[in-house]
Amino acid sequence: MFLTISLSGDAANPATDLGYLLHKHPGKAQCFSTSYGTAHVFYPEADDARCTAALLLETDPAALVRRGKGKGRGGAPDAALAQYVNDRPYAASSLLAVALSGVFSSAMRGVCAARPERAAAPLPLRIEVPVLPARGGAALVRALFEPLGWRVAAEPVPLDTEFPQWGDSRYVRLVLASETLTLAEALRHLYVLLPVLDDAKHYWVSADEVDKLLRAGEGWLPGHPEQQLITSRYLSRRWSLTRQAREALELVRLAEADDSEVEAIDNAVGEETEAEEKPTPLAVRRREAIIGALRAAGAARVLDLGCGQGQLVQELLKDIRFTEIVGVDVSVRALTIAARRLKLDRMGERQASRVQLTQGSLAYTDKRLKGYDAAVLSEVIEHLDLPRLPALEYAVFGHARPRTVVVTTPNVEYNVRWETLPAGHVRHGDHRFEWTRAEFRSWATDVAERHGYDVEFAPVGPDDPEVGPPTQLALFTLRAQKEAKAA
């Protein structure tokens, strides 16, 4: 099995930086042991203009039989002979994908202390795979790679060059080129899609494969048009695992859509010039406003109610003044993704002691939520049916009674500024309602009066003189707390 990765460069950005990015010196040929053979890394060419790294995987036929199965989905052979006679030594497959992740693990994570700016930047890359099994043919190869920003050349390999009438085999020669992807993104694409095209794995597919797929697919798989085919084939058509992966990917997609909220409309407010920088995303402004309110309130122990995938929890952890952060969500899958985002399994003991993720419904009282300095409901209330809103109100303001509560929600009046949002539509398909500024103020004022809070309002994002800000924020402060401060 053979694969090459090439980088183009010049005197200012030499192509030999590929050696730093891959953590493999261009002047050396290196060998690495794998479970099924030996991986060799060497550089056929290496100068400022062009550098090519080659990965050659020599498989051990005995190891294939001893440790796994030579062929077939999920490790099941097509026939007994397939354990000994198969294409594994020659065609790119899950064996090569595993070798990629083992030999280039740091590069796949985007880690490069020597050249961090190049690791994070798009690069002029070219990847060649001489023999790639493609169940679905060249058309499927293009359907998988082109949406990711690759220019694809997939040339079918004939069964026999001396007998062209026999037609083409199921193999293609693949060449990928792109100037818009980072090296880490390119490696993650290959790691997932090589076994998908082969439609087989050399090892038994278990539940941990879902986590591998979600990690490698972060940033590109949730929105891929062939997501269903990719998840099904990668997980060897094991329905329970496929369903688990799709549910997790759908949560990611919904969260990304909710965060983005058609942010490109920022250009509708004021005149922009070419010299202006790209506007800060609304989701970032919202988190900044929330954290600013919590700091001003002097909160140390904070609840993130409806924490989703943990974006706000992640930001709160960066500030040591927040000594205890609890993320609460009704979705166990969302909490799993949040734990992965926060890297809880690799977090240091001191940092881990500051954060907790808890499953719970905000429609019910929960004694675990009592006694905290502050609670945040960021883009949560609009996801509830209006008849259920009083239950949330009592659970948070009546029962838990944190000293400070921060609530954010969309301002429906601003929707006319989103050029891509059809008239009469809410910003997200799961929003049950979106309030005007007057409606939100009325609800918040009534809640504050019923439960002994004072409330202040603030805009989040550009405050349009006609329709107000895209997001509206209410800051609730327990009256007893304000009176104690005044005294």
N, C-alpha and C positions, 0 to 999 in steps of 0.2 A: 504494500500500500504506500502511496506516494502523494505528497501535497507540497506545493511551493507557495510562499508568500513573498511578494515583491513590493518594494517601496521605491518611488522615484524621489529625487532630491536635487539639490544644487549646493553651491559653496556655503550659502547662508544656512540652509537646512539640509545637511548631508544625509543621503539615504542610509549611510551606515548607522544612523541613530536607531535603525531597526534592531540592531544588536542589543542596545540598552533596553528598548521596549519589550523585547522577548526575553531579556535576561540571559542571552546566549551569545558568547563572544564570536564575532565573524571569523576570527583567525583560528578557531578550534573546531574539530569534529568531536561531538559528544555523544555518549550512549546512555540510555536510561532503561532500566528493567521495568517491564510491565507484567501483568498477570498472564499475558498470553504471548509474550515474546520480548523483543528488544526494539526500542525506538532510537533512531539515529537522527541527530540534528547537525546539519552542515550548511555551508554557504557556497553555492556554485559561483556567485559573483558578489563582490562587495567593494563599491567605490562611492564617491560623493553623488554621482548621477543615478546609480541604481544599485540596490542591494536585494538579494534574494536569499531567503532562508528556506531550506528544504527539510521536510519531516518524512523520514522513511521508516515504516514499521515492518519489521520482520516477525511474522507470527510463527509460533511453535505448534505444529499440527498435533503433537501429543498433548500439549497443554489445552488446546481447544477441546479435545475429547475428554480429557481428565477433569477440567474445571467447568466446562459448559457443554454446549451443543454446537455442532458445526454450522447448523443452518436452521431457519424456521423462526416463527414468531414466538417471542417470549422464551426462547430457548428450546422449543420443540423442533426436532429435526423433520425435514420433509420425508426422509427415508433413512434407513440404517446406514446406507452407503454415504449419505451426505455428511456423516461425521468425519469421513476420511477424504472424500472427494468433494471439494466446494471451492468457491471463489474467494474465500476469506484472505488468503495471502496476497491477493492481487487487486481487489476492488475496495474502494473506500466504503466504510460501514461504521457501525457503532464501535468497533474496535479502534478505528482511527479517531473517532470522536473522543473516546476515553483517553487515548494517548495525547490528544490535543490538550485536554483539561489537566492532565497530569504533568506534561512537559512544560506547558505554557500557562500554568495556573495563575501566576502573578499578572501576566499580560492580560489574561481573560478578565481579571478583576480591575484592570486599568491602573495597576500599581507600578510606578516607576520613579524612584527617588532621584535618579540621575537626570531624567528628562521629563519631569511632571507636566510641563506645558505641552509637549508633543503627545504624551499619553492621553491628554484630555482633548486634543484637537483633531479635527478631521484630517485624514491623510490620503495621498494619492496611492491607492493600494491596487494590487492585482493578485488574484489567487487562481491557481491552476490545479485541477484534479484530473489526471489523465484518464482514469477509469472510475466512473461513478455509477453504481447501479441506480436506475431510476424507474421504479414501478409507476408508470404514468407518463413516461417519456419526456422529451424535451419541453413539451408544453407545460407539464407540471413543474419542471425545474424553473422555468421562467415565472410561473405563477407564485412560486414560493420566494424567490429571491428578488424579483423586480420591485415589489411593493416596499422592500427594505432599502431601496436606493442603489441597487446594483445594476450595472449593465451586464447582461447575461449572454454568453455564447455557449450553447449546449449542442454539440455536434454528435449525432448518433454514431455509435461504433458498429460497423457491419459485422455480421456473424463470421464471414470469411471473405477476405479481400479477393481471393481467387474465384469465388463463386458469388458474385454480387446478387444473383437471382435469389439467393437464400434470404435476402433482406437484412434488416438491421437487428442487432441484439437489443437487450433491455439496458445496455450500458451507454453512457454518453461521456464525451470529453468535455469537461466544464471549465470555462474561463470566466471569472468575475472581475469586474473593474469598478472602482468608485473613488470619488474625491470628497465624499460627504460623510464618511463614516470613520469612527475611531477604530484603532486596532482591536480594542476590547470588544466593541460591537461586532466586528467582523468575526472574531473567534467564537463569540457566543452564537452567532447565526449558524456557523458551521457545526458547532457542537450539537445543536438541536436538529438541524435539517439534514445532515448526512444520514443518520439512522432513519429519519422520516422518509427520505427518498428510497432507501434500501427496503423499508417496511419490514425490518427484522432487527432483533437484538441478539447478541451473543450471550446474554446472561438473563437470569430470571428477573422480571420486572416486579418490584415491590413498592410499598407505599412511599418510600423515600424518593422514588423517581419523580413524584409530583413536586416535591421541594426543589429537586434539581431542575426540573422544567421551568418552574416559576422564577428561580434565580437567574437562569440563563435567558429566559424570555422577558425579563424586566425591561420595560421601555419600548418593546416592539411587538410582543406576542398578543397583548390584549386587543389591539386594533388591527391585527393582521386579517385580511379577507379569507385566508385559508386556515383560520385558527382551529376550527373543528377537526379538519383533516390532520393538522399537525399534532394536536393533543391526542387524538385517537391512535395514530400510528406510533408516536413517541412512546405511548404507554401500552403498546402492543395490544390495542383494542380491548383492554380490560375495562369494562364499563364503569365499575365503581370508582376506579382511579381517574378515568376520563371525566366523569361527572364532577368529582372533587376538584379537579384542575379547572374545569370550565366555570364552576361556581366562584372559585378564587379569582380567575381572570375577569369575570363579569364585575366583581366587586372593585377590582382595580380600575376597570374601564369607567364604571359609574363615578368613582371617586375622582378620577382625572377629569371627567366631564364636568363634575360639580365644581372642581377647583378652577378650571379654566374659565367657565362662564363667559365664553366668547370675549376674551380679554382684548382682542384686537380693536375693540371699539374705543379704546383710549384716545385714538386719533380724532374722535368726534368732539372732544373738549379742547377748545383753544386751537391755535394754529401751530403746526409743527414745522420745523425747519430741518434741513438735511443734517445740521450739526447736532440736533437733539439725540439723546441716547434713547435706546429702547425702553419703553415705560415699564415700571415694576409691575409684575403680575398682580392681579387683584387678590389672589389667594395669599400671596406674600404680604401684601399690605394689611390684609385682615388679621393674619397671625401677629404682625407687628403691633397693630392697634390693641389686640387682646392682651399681649404680653405687657405692653405699656400700661394698660389699665390695671393689670395685676400688680405690677411693680409699684404703681402709685398708691394702690390700696395696702401695700405692705404684706401681701399674701406670701406665705411660705409653703403651706400644704394645700394643694390644688387638685380639684376634680375636673377631668375633661370628660363631660357627659356626652355620649355619642361620638366617641373618639375616632371611629372608623379605622383607617390604616395607620394612625399614630403620627401624622405630620406635626400636629401641635405639640404632642408629647415630646417628640424629637427635639423641637425648638426649645421647649421648657427645660429639658435636660442640660442644655448648653449654659444655663444660668444657675450658678450654685446657690443663689438666694432661694430657689424653689427646692426645698429640702425633701418634699414628698409629693409625688405626682401619680395620680391614679387615673388610668384610662378605663372608661366603662362603655361597653357596647353590647347590644342584644345579639349581634352576630359573632358566633365563635370563629367563623372563617375570617371575618375582618380582624379579629384579635390575633389570629394566627399570622396574618399578613403584617400586622403591626409589630408583632414580636420579631418577625424576620427583618423588617425595616430597621428596628432598633438594635438588632443583633444581640438579643437578650442572652442567647446561649454563649456568646463570647465576651460579654460585658464584664468588666472588673467588679469585684465584690462591693466596693464602696459605691460605685455608680449604680449597680443593680439594686442596692438597698434603697435607692431614692425612687424607684419606679415600680408600679404594679399594674397589670392589666387584668380586668375583672369583667366577667360576663354578667349582664343584668339588664332588665327592662326599666326604662324611665317612666313607664306607666304605673309602676307599683312602688310603694314605699320600701326602703331598704335601709336597715339600721347601720349597715357598713358605711353609708355615705354621710353619717352625722359627724359633726365636730370639725369640719374642714374650714380653712380660712376663706376659700373661694371655690366657685364652680363655674365652668364655662359651658355654654350651649351654643356652639358655633355651627351655624347653618344646619340646625337640627329641627327646630319647631315646624318648619315648612314641610317636613317629610311625614308629619303626623296628620291623620284625619282630624278635622276641627273638633268633632265630638270627643276625641281622646285628649285634647289639649288640657282640659281642666285636671285630668289625672296626673299629667306631667307637672303641671303647675303646683299641685298640692305636694307631690312627691319631693320636689326640689325646694320650693319656697315654704311650704307648710311643715314638712317633716324633717328633711335634711337640714334646712335653715343655715347654710353657710353665711359668713358675714358679708361676703361680696358675691354677686352673680353677674356674669357678663353674657349677654345674649346678642348674637348677630343673626341677621336674616336679610334676604334680598329686598331691595326697594323696587316694587313692580313699576313705578313711574319711570324708572331709568331704562326700562326695557326698550323704549322707543329709540334709544341711542344705539342699540345693538343692530347693526345693519343686516346681519345674517340671521336674526331671530324673527320668524314670521309673526305678524300682528296677532295678538290674542294668545300666543303661546307662552308657557312658563319656561324658565331657563333650563330646567332639567325635567326629564320625563317622570321622575319620582316625586316631584313637588306636588303636594296636595293643594297648596294655595301660595300666593305671594301677595304681601300687603303693601298698601300705600304708606307713606310716612304717617298720615293721620291715623290709619288703622293700627299701625304698630304702636304709636304713642298711646292710643286709647287702651289697647290691650295691656301694655306695660304699666301704665298708670293705674289701671284697675287692679292688676296683680300686686303692685307695690302697696296700694291702699289696703287690700284684703289681708296682707301678710306682714305688715309693719316694716316695709322698706321705703326708702327714698330712691328715686330713679332719675338719672341724667341721660341725655342722648348725645351721640356724636356721629359724624359722618365717617365712612371708610371709603377711600378712593376719591376720585375727582368729584367735587361738590358742584354739580351743574346748577346754575342760577334758576333754571326753569323746572327741572325734574328732580333735583337733589342728587345724592351720591348713589353709586351702584349697590352699596351695602349699608345698612343702618345698624347702629350699635346702641344697646341700652345697658347702662351700668347701674345695678341695684346695690344699695348699701343698707344693711340692717340698721334701723334707727337707734337701737340700743348701742350699737358700735359707734355711730356718729356722736351720740350724746356723751359716751365715755371719752372720745377723743377731745370733744369740746371742753369737758371738765378738766 
